[in-house]
């Protein structure tokens, strides 16, 4: 009688299991590798175009000097008067707030702020002087330039606010009495307050 050889059937399921494990590992690594790239892309989006400087708009410094200036502008119910007390105090507080914000982001502004302090002193010396608007405008132009430089270096998202600040500064007309354009002067301080508050 002839012997019939029975061969055991080769098991296919271990090979299927190995294939599924390999496929699962491939999917796992591809998914996590893509997530890493997405995180890197988001981080790069936080940087200013063509520089390695971060946009600090999302960082809250909570500087007390800046907050004091913002509160002064928001809560000051004083009317501008002939002695220019309000304008002088607002300028001095704006100088301090600008300096504080510059220090927070590591930007050197001392030379510019010294010039502005001189203009602030001129405003308070002689109340009957007719060139106060000239000095206010010169001070505002310097402060606007400083704030614009800080904005360009560290807060690119505030470009529109800086343009509004420039416009507010330009609306103060030299040669016109300050009290005749007090709304323009107060508007400048309000715009500066707005931009500093967003930086802070």
C-alpha positions as CSV (number, residue, x, y, z in Angstrom):
1,X,0.0,0.0,0.0
2,X,1.3,3.4,-0.8
3,X,2.0,5.8,1.9
4,X,0.4,9.2,1.6
5,X,2.5,11.9,2.9
6,X,0.6,14.6,4.6
7,X,2.3,17.9,4.8
8,X,1.3,20.4,7.3
9,X,-0.2,23.5,5.9
10,X,2.0,26.5,6.3
11,X,0.5,29.1,8.5
12,X,-0.3,32.4,6.8
13,X,-1.6,34.3,9.8
14,X,1.8,35.0,11.4
15,X,2.9,36.6,8.2
16,X,-0.2,38.7,8.1
17,X,0.4,39.8,11.6
18,X,4.0,40.8,10.9
19,X,2.7,42.8,7.8
20,X,0.1,44.6,9.9
21,X,2.6,45.5,12.6
22,X,5.0,46.9,9.9
23,X,2.2,48.9,8.3
24,X,1.1,50.2,11.7
25,X,4.7,51.3,12.5
26,X,5.0,53.1,9.2
27,X,1.7,55.0,9.7
28,X,2.7,55.8,13.3
29,X,6.1,57.3,12.2
30,X,4.6,59.2,9.2
31,X,1.9,60.8,11.4
32,X,4.3,61.9,14.1
33,X,6.9,63.1,11.6
34,X,4.2,65.3,10.0
35,X,3.1,66.7,13.4
36,X,6.7,67.7,14.1
37,X,6.9,69.6,10.8
38,X,3.6,71.4,11.5
39,X,4.9,72.5,14.9
40,X,8.0,73.8,13.3
41,X,6.0,75.7,10.7
42,X,3.9,77.4,13.3
43,X,7.0,78.4,15.2
44,X,8.5,79.9,12.1
45,X,5.3,81.9,11.5
46,X,6.0,83.7,14.8
47,X,9.2,85.2,13.3
48,X,9.5,88.4,11.4
49,X,10.1,88.0,7.7
50,X,13.8,87.7,6.9
51,X,15.0,88.0,10.5
52,X,15.4,85.8,13.5
53,X,13.5,88.2,15.8
54,X,10.3,86.9,17.3
55,X,7.0,88.8,17.2
56,X,6.5,89.7,20.9
57,X,2.9,90.7,20.5
58,X,1.7,87.6,22.3
59,X,4.1,88.1,25.2
60,X,2.7,90.1,28.0
61,X,5.3,92.2,29.9
62,X,2.8,93.8,32.3
63,X,5.1,96.7,32.8
64,X,3.8,99.1,35.6
65,X,5.2,102.2,34.0
66,X,3.4,101.5,30.7
67,X,0.2,100.7,32.7
68,X,0.6,104.0,34.6
69,X,0.7,106.0,31.3
70,X,-2.2,104.1,29.9
71,X,-4.2,104.8,33.0
72,X,-3.3,108.5,33.0
73,X,-4.5,108.9,29.5
74,X,-7.7,106.9,30.0
75,X,-8.6,108.4,33.3
76,X,-7.4,111.9,33.1
77,X,-10.4,114.2,33.0
78,X,-8.2,117.3,33.1
79,X,-8.7,119.8,30.4
80,X,-5.7,121.2,28.6
81,X,-5.1,124.6,30.0
82,X,-2.9,127.6,29.4
83,X,-0.2,126.3,31.8
84,X,0.2,123.1,29.8
85,X,0.3,120.9,32.9
86,X,-1.6,118.1,31.3
87,X,0.5,118.1,28.1
88,X,3.8,118.2,30.1
89,X,2.7,115.4,32.4
90,X,1.4,113.3,29.5
91,X,4.7,113.8,27.7
92,X,6.8,112.9,30.7
93,X,4.7,109.8,31.4
94,X,4.9,108.8,27.7
95,X,8.7,109.2,27.8
96,X,8.9,106.9,30.9
97,X,6.5,104.4,29.3
98,X,8.4,104.3,26.0
99,X,11.7,103.9,27.9
100,X,10.2,101.1,30.0
101,X,9.0,99.3,26.9
102,X,12.3,99.8,25.1
103,X,14.1,98.2,28.1
104,X,11.7,95.3,28.1
105,X,12.6,94.4,24.5
106,X,16.3,95.5,24.7
107,X,16.1,98.5,22.5
108,X,18.4,101.6,23.2
109,X,16.5,104.9,23.1
110,X,18.2,107.1,25.7
111,X,19.6,109.7,23.3
112,X,16.2,110.2,21.6
113,X,14.3,110.4,24.9
114,X,16.7,113.1,26.3
115,X,15.7,115.3,23.3
116,X,12.1,114.7,24.1
117,X,12.6,115.6,27.8
118,X,14.1,119.0,26.6
119,X,11.0,119.7,24.6
120,X,8.8,118.7,27.5
121,X,10.7,121.2,29.7
122,X,10.2,124.0,27.1
123,X,6.5,123.4,27.1
124,X,6.2,124.0,30.9
125,X,8.5,127.0,31.1
126,X,6.5,129.9,29.7
127,X,2.7,129.4,29.5
128,X,2.3,132.4,27.2
129,X,4.8,131.2,24.6
130,X,3.2,130.6,21.2
131,X,5.6,127.8,20.1
132,X,4.3,125.1,22.4
133,X,2.7,123.2,19.5
134,X,6.0,123.3,17.7
135,X,7.8,121.6,20.6
136,X,4.9,119.2,21.2
137,X,5.1,118.2,17.5
138,X,8.9,117.7,17.6
139,X,8.6,115.6,20.8
140,X,5.8,113.6,19.3
141,X,7.7,113.0,16.1
142,X,10.7,111.6,18.0
143,X,8.5,109.4,20.2
144,X,6.7,108.1,17.2
145,X,10.0,107.2,15.5
146,X,11.1,105.4,18.6
147,X,7.9,103.5,18.9
148,X,8.0,102.6,15.2
149,X,11.5,101.3,15.6
150,X,10.4,99.1,18.6
151,X,7.4,98.0,16.6
152,X,9.5,97.0,13.5
153,X,12.0,95.2,15.7
154,X,9.7,93.3,18.0
155,X,6.0,93.8,17.1
156,X,5.5,93.5,13.4
157,X,1.8,93.0,13.9
158,X,1.3,96.6,15.1
159,X,2.3,98.3,11.8
160,X,-1.2,99.7,11.3
161,X,-1.3,101.2,14.8
162,X,2.1,102.9,14.2
163,X,0.7,104.4,11.0
164,X,-2.3,105.8,13.0
165,X,0.2,107.2,15.5
166,X,2.2,108.9,12.7
167,X,-1.0,110.4,11.4
168,X,-2.0,111.6,14.8
169,X,1.4,113.3,15.2
170,X,1.2,114.9,11.8
171,X,-2.2,116.3,12.7
172,X,-0.5,118.6,15.3
173,X,0.2,121.7,13.3
174,X,3.3,123.8,14.2
175,X,2.6,127.5,14.4
176,X,-1.0,127.0,15.6
177,X,-1.7,127.6,19.3
178,X,-1.9,124.3,21.3
179,X,-5.2,125.1,22.9
180,X,-6.7,125.5,19.4
181,X,-5.7,122.0,18.6
182,X,-6.1,120.3,21.9
183,X,-8.2,117.5,20.5
184,X,-5.3,116.6,18.1
185,X,-2.8,116.6,21.0
186,X,-5.0,114.4,23.2
187,X,-5.6,112.1,20.2
188,X,-1.9,111.6,19.9
189,X,-1.5,110.6,23.5
190,X,-4.5,108.3,23.1
191,X,-2.9,106.6,20.1
192,X,0.4,106.2,21.9
193,X,-1.4,104.7,24.8
194,X,-3.2,102.3,22.5
195,X,0.1,101.0,20.9
196,X,1.9,100.8,24.2
197,X,-0.9,98.9,25.8
198,X,-0.8,96.4,23.0
199,X,3.0,96.0,23.4
200,X,2.6,95.6,27.1
